[in-house]
């Protein structure tokens, strides 16, 4: 199963062609794609027009929306943040730490374009959907 981060969805809805949006196009309709509850909120809050909001909401309604967080993920996220900081890496956004940790804990691959996820791949075993077939 693959979780698609808001960074990829935002590029996708803006029509930006990137390696990640091309990969998303490949996955749509073929693979089991998930989105997280807060990822959904992040994506949808960015639309200024009601039509664009409704179009995106309709497309994303075909995905399974999962609750990514909870007490256990919150605690492990704090541990992961501290482990990365000990490696000399500071993650800029708490949300990215939570998303990465939830994916690690549930063995989901993550499709992302945000560089803050790279240390999770390198040091903590996050599966990148870019490298998986």
Backbone as JSON, one array per atom type, in Angstrom:
{
  "sequence": "XXXXXXXXXXXXXXXXXXXXXXXXXXXXXXXXXXXXXXXXXXXXXXXXXXXXXXXXXXXXXXXXXXXXXXXXXXXXXXXXXXXXXXXXXXXXXXXXXXXXXXXXXXXXXXXXXXXXXXXXXXXXXXXXXXXXX",
  "N": [[0.83, -1.18, 0.0], [0.38, 2.27, -0.65], [1.05, 5.46, 0.52], [0.26, 8.72, -0.38], [1.86, 11.71, -0.21], [1.01, 15.09, 0.72], [2.61, 16.94, -0.61], [3.06, 15.85, -3.13], [0.46, 15.57, -4.12], [-0.3, 18.25, -4.25], [1.42, 19.29, -6.24], [0.45, 17.68, -8.3], [-2.27, 18.48, -8.62], [-1.83, 21.08, -9.39], [-0.86, 20.73, -11.87], [1.82, 20.37, -12.3], [4.52, 18.78, -13.77], [6.36, 16.29, -12.53], [8.78, 13.89, -11.43], [7.55, 12.56, -9.35], [4.78, 13.15, -9.7], [4.34, 11.96, -12.13], [4.79, 9.34, -11.41], [2.65, 9.04, -9.65], [0.54, 9.22, -11.47], [1.03, 6.79, -12.78], [0.42, 5.02, -10.71], [-2.29, 5.47, -10.12], [-5.37, 3.89, -10.21], [-4.19, 1.41, -10.47], [-2.69, 0.57, -8.27], [-3.0, 0.15, -4.69], [-3.82, 2.98, -3.24], [-3.43, 5.2, -0.56], [-4.57, 7.82, 1.56], [-3.83, 10.03, 4.19], [-5.73, 11.24, 6.98], [-5.01, 13.87, 7.84], [-3.36, 14.6, 5.75], [-5.19, 14.75, 3.69], [-6.65, 16.97, 4.6], [-4.61, 18.93, 4.45], [-4.18, 19.06, 1.68], [-6.72, 19.76, 0.59], [-7.3, 22.22, 1.81], [-5.85, 24.08, 0.43], [-7.1, 24.99, -1.89], [-8.51, 27.64, -3.68], [-10.82, 28.11, -5.14], [-14.22, 27.04, -5.18], [-15.01, 25.12, -7.05], [-12.57, 23.86, -7.81], [-11.84, 22.84, -5.33], [-13.99, 21.03, -4.88], [-13.63, 19.29, -7.08], [-11.13, 18.16, -6.49], [-11.71, 17.0, -4.02], [-13.6, 15.1, -4.84], [-12.02, 13.42, -6.51], [-10.15, 12.51, -4.6], [-11.81, 11.13, -2.94], [-12.0, 8.6, -3.85], [-9.91, 7.27, -2.8], [-8.69, 5.28, -0.08], [-9.05, 6.62, 3.06], [-7.06, 6.96, 5.81], [-6.66, 6.96, 9.36], [-3.83, 8.27, 10.44], [-2.46, 8.81, 12.77], [-2.02, 8.76, 16.35], [-1.67, 7.96, 19.82], [0.51, 6.1, 20.09], [1.92, 6.41, 17.64], [2.53, 9.09, 17.86], [4.31, 9.13, 20.04], [6.36, 7.45, 19.05], [7.09, 9.02, 16.89], [8.28, 11.21, 18.13], [10.47, 9.89, 19.2], [11.75, 9.12, 16.81], [12.32, 11.64, 15.68], [14.2, 12.53, 17.56], [16.18, 10.55, 17.23], [17.01, 11.09, 14.6], [17.93, 13.7, 14.93], [20.11, 13.19, 16.55], [21.73, 12.11, 14.63], [22.48, 14.34, 13.37], [20.56, 15.51, 11.83], [17.89, 17.66, 11.31], [14.5, 17.73, 11.24], [12.18, 19.71, 9.54], [9.39, 19.96, 9.78], [6.87, 18.97, 11.97], [4.65, 17.53, 11.12], [5.63, 16.05, 8.93], [7.33, 14.28, 10.24], [5.47, 12.82, 11.71], [3.92, 11.67, 9.62], [5.86, 10.14, 8.22], [6.66, 8.38, 10.28], [4.25, 7.02, 10.83], [3.94, 5.67, 8.42], [6.23, 4.04, 8.43], [5.71, 2.46, 10.71], [3.44, 1.06, 9.88], [4.24, -0.17, 7.65], [3.84, 1.02, 5.13], [4.52, 2.23, 1.87], [5.78, 5.43, 0.86], [4.92, 8.06, -1.21], [6.49, 10.9, -2.08], [7.63, 14.33, -2.29], [8.93, 16.03, -0.74], [11.86, 17.0, 0.81], [12.38, 16.45, 3.5], [11.67, 13.86, 4.08], [13.66, 12.16, 3.23], [15.8, 11.55, 5.18], [14.4, 9.74, 6.79], [14.11, 7.58, 5.13], [16.79, 6.95, 4.69], [17.87, 6.49, 7.32], [15.92, 5.25, 8.95], [14.34, 3.37, 7.68], [12.07, 3.98, 6.13], [9.94, 3.27, 3.43], [10.32, 4.23, 0.16], [8.11, 5.13, -2.36], [9.0, 5.78, -4.83], [11.11, 4.16, -5.46], [10.13, 1.64, -5.46], [8.57, -1.08, -7.17]],
  "CA": [[0.0, 0.0, 0.0], [1.17, 3.49, -0.85], [0.51, 6.73, 0.98], [0.72, 9.83, -1.2], [2.0, 12.91, 0.62], [0.4, 16.31, 0.2], [3.55, 17.61, -1.53], [2.84, 15.28, -4.46], [-0.9, 15.93, -4.54], [-0.33, 19.68, -4.59], [2.0, 19.4, -7.59], [-0.45, 16.99, -9.23], [-3.43, 19.33, -8.9], [-1.35, 22.29, -10.08], [-0.44, 20.35, -13.21], [3.28, 20.32, -12.38], [5.04, 17.47, -14.13], [7.56, 15.92, -11.8], [8.94, 12.44, -11.34], [6.56, 12.07, -8.39], [3.43, 13.2, -10.26], [4.29, 10.92, -13.16], [4.64, 8.07, -10.68], [1.28, 9.02, -9.17], [-0.27, 8.84, -12.64], [1.21, 5.35, -12.99], [-0.22, 4.28, -9.62], [-3.74, 5.66, -10.08], [-6.13, 2.83, -10.84], [-3.46, 0.14, -10.51], [-2.18, 0.21, -6.95], [-3.8, 0.6, -3.57], [-3.32, 4.26, -2.74], [-4.06, 5.68, 0.66], [-4.21, 9.14, 2.03], [-4.08, 10.2, 5.62], [-6.73, 12.24, 7.33], [-4.44, 15.22, 7.85], [-2.88, 14.86, 4.39], [-6.39, 15.18, 2.99], [-6.92, 18.35, 5.03], [-3.56, 19.79, 3.89], [-4.4, 19.22, 0.24], [-7.98, 20.45, 0.28], [-7.32, 23.6, 2.31], [-5.1, 24.95, -0.47], [-7.86, 25.4, -3.07], [-9.21, 28.91, -3.48], [-12.15, 28.08, -5.76], [-15.1, 25.95, -4.75], [-14.98, 24.08, -8.07], [-11.32, 23.11, -7.67], [-11.97, 22.11, -4.06], [-14.91, 19.9, -5.08], [-13.0, 18.35, -8.01], [-10.08, 17.44, -5.75], [-12.38, 16.18, -3.01], [-14.19, 13.97, -5.54], [-10.94, 12.49, -6.88], [-9.55, 11.91, -3.42], [-12.79, 10.28, -2.27], [-11.79, 7.23, -4.33], [-8.82, 6.69, -2.02], [-8.96, 4.96, 1.31], [-8.5, 7.61, 3.98], [-6.73, 6.28, 7.06], [-6.19, 7.76, 10.49], [-2.41, 7.93, 10.53], [-1.82, 9.14, 14.03], [-2.55, 8.3, 17.63], [-0.68, 8.06, 20.9], [1.72, 5.31, 19.81], [2.65, 7.05, 16.55], [3.05, 10.36, 18.39], [5.49, 8.82, 20.87], [7.43, 6.97, 18.17], [7.53, 10.17, 16.09], [9.22, 11.95, 18.96], [11.71, 9.08, 19.23], [12.39, 9.2, 15.5], [12.87, 12.99, 15.57], [15.4, 12.56, 18.4], [17.19, 9.7, 16.58], [17.56, 11.82, 13.46], [18.7, 14.84, 15.45], [21.4, 12.62, 17.01], [22.51, 11.9, 13.41], [22.78, 15.65, 12.81], [19.47, 15.87, 10.91], [16.72, 18.27, 11.93], [13.33, 17.74, 10.38], [11.58, 21.04, 9.65], [7.96, 19.96, 10.07], [6.37, 17.88, 12.8], [3.73, 16.73, 10.3], [6.42, 15.09, 8.15], [7.79, 13.25, 11.17], [4.3, 11.98, 12.0], [3.57, 10.9, 8.43], [6.91, 9.14, 8.0], [6.6, 7.37, 11.33], [3.05, 6.2, 10.61], [4.23, 4.78, 7.28], [7.21, 3.04, 8.89], [5.05, 1.55, 11.65], [2.43, 0.25, 9.18], [4.91, -0.71, 6.46], [3.35, 1.65, 3.91], [5.46, 3.02, 1.08], [5.35, 6.82, 0.8], [5.27, 8.84, -2.4], [6.71, 12.25, -1.55], [8.64, 15.16, -2.96], [9.49, 16.86, 0.33], [13.19, 16.46, 1.19], [12.43, 16.03, 4.9], [11.44, 12.42, 4.21], [14.88, 11.4, 2.87], [16.47, 10.93, 6.33], [13.62, 8.6, 7.27], [14.48, 6.49, 4.23], [18.21, 6.63, 4.9], [18.22, 6.04, 8.67], [14.87, 4.6, 9.72], [13.67, 2.31, 6.93], [10.88, 4.37, 5.38], [9.93, 2.78, 2.05], [9.99, 5.24, -0.83], [7.35, 4.59, -3.49], [9.75, 6.04, -6.07], [12.08, 3.09, -5.72], [9.45, 0.35, -5.46], [7.81, -1.42, -8.39]],
  "C": [[0.88, 1.25, 0.0], [0.4, 4.69, -0.33], [1.1, 7.82, 0.1], [0.71, 11.09, -0.33], [1.36, 14.11, -0.06], [1.31, 17.03, -0.79], [3.36, 17.12, -2.96], [1.46, 15.67, -4.97], [-0.97, 17.39, -4.98], [0.26, 19.9, -5.98], [1.07, 18.8, -8.63], [-1.62, 17.89, -9.62], [-3.05, 20.65, -9.57], [-0.92, 22.0, -11.51], [1.07, 20.35, -13.39], [3.72, 18.9, -12.73], [6.37, 17.26, -13.42], [7.67, 14.39, -11.85], [7.85, 11.86, -10.44], [5.15, 12.09, -8.96], [3.28, 12.2, -11.39], [4.1, 9.55, -12.52], [3.22, 7.93, -10.14], [0.33, 8.64, -10.3], [-0.19, 7.35, -12.91], [0.45, 4.53, -11.95], [-1.74, 4.34, -9.66], [-4.45, 4.56, -10.86], [-5.46, 1.47, -10.85], [-3.07, -0.35, -9.12], [-3.14, 0.71, -5.87], [-3.14, 1.86, -3.01], [-4.13, 4.67, -1.53], [-3.73, 7.15, 0.82], [-4.54, 9.2, 3.5], [-5.09, 11.3, 5.85], [-6.16, 13.66, 7.27], [-3.8, 15.58, 6.51], [-4.04, 15.38, 3.55], [-6.72, 16.64, 3.33], [-5.9, 19.31, 4.43], [-3.8, 20.08, 2.41], [-5.61, 20.09, -0.03], [-8.0, 21.9, 0.75], [-6.63, 24.57, 1.36], [-5.88, 25.47, -1.67], [-8.63, 26.68, -2.78], [-10.62, 28.88, -4.08], [-12.93, 26.86, -5.27], [-15.08, 24.8, -5.75], [-13.72, 23.22, -7.95], [-11.33, 22.27, -6.4], [-12.83, 20.87, -4.26], [-14.34, 18.86, -6.04], [-11.95, 17.51, -7.28], [-10.71, 16.51, -4.71], [-13.0, 14.94, -3.66], [-13.12, 12.95, -5.93], [-10.39, 11.77, -5.66], [-10.52, 11.01, -2.66], [-12.68, 8.82, -2.72], [-10.67, 6.52, -3.57], [-9.34, 6.26, -0.65], [-8.28, 6.02, 2.16], [-8.3, 6.92, 5.32], [-6.34, 7.31, 8.12], [-4.74, 7.37, 10.72], [-1.84, 8.04, 11.93], [-2.57, 8.58, 15.23], [-1.42, 8.37, 18.63], [0.61, 7.34, 20.56], [2.57, 5.94, 18.71], [3.25, 8.37, 17.03], [4.32, 10.13, 19.2], [6.65, 8.35, 20.0], [7.95, 8.1, 17.29], [8.54, 11.01, 16.87], [10.55, 11.21, 19.06], [12.48, 9.22, 17.92], [13.02, 10.58, 15.29], [14.18, 13.08, 16.35], [16.53, 11.72, 17.8], [17.83, 10.42, 15.4], [18.39, 13.02, 13.91], [20.07, 14.37, 15.95], [22.32, 12.32, 15.82], [22.89, 13.23, 12.74], [21.73, 16.15, 11.84], [18.32, 16.47, 11.71], [15.61, 18.33, 10.9], [12.58, 19.04, 10.62], [10.13, 21.03, 10.1], [7.56, 18.73, 10.88], [5.47, 16.96, 11.99], [4.49, 15.68, 9.49], [6.93, 13.96, 9.02], [6.66, 12.29, 11.5], [3.94, 11.09, 10.82], [4.59, 9.79, 8.18], [6.84, 8.02, 9.03], [5.4, 6.46, 11.16], [3.29, 5.21, 9.47], [5.22, 3.69, 7.68], [6.51, 1.99, 9.76], [4.08, 0.61, 10.95], [2.97, -0.38, 7.9], [4.28, -0.24, 5.15], [4.52, 2.29, 3.19], [4.9, 4.45, 1.02], [5.85, 7.44, -0.5], [5.32, 10.29, -1.97], [7.66, 13.01, -2.45], [9.34, 16.07, -1.96], [10.8, 16.23, 0.83], [13.29, 16.01, 2.64], [12.21, 14.53, 5.08], [12.7, 11.59, 3.93], [15.61, 10.81, 4.08], [15.71, 9.73, 6.91], [13.89, 7.37, 6.42], [15.88, 6.01, 4.58], [18.48, 5.97, 6.26], [17.18, 5.15, 9.35], [14.03, 3.59, 8.95], [12.36, 2.68, 6.28], [11.0, 3.87, 3.95], [9.49, 3.9, 1.13], [9.28, 4.59, -2.01], [8.04, 4.89, -4.82], [10.66, 4.89, -6.45], [11.44, 1.71, -5.76], [8.69, 0.14, -6.75], [6.47, -1.95, -8.02]]
}
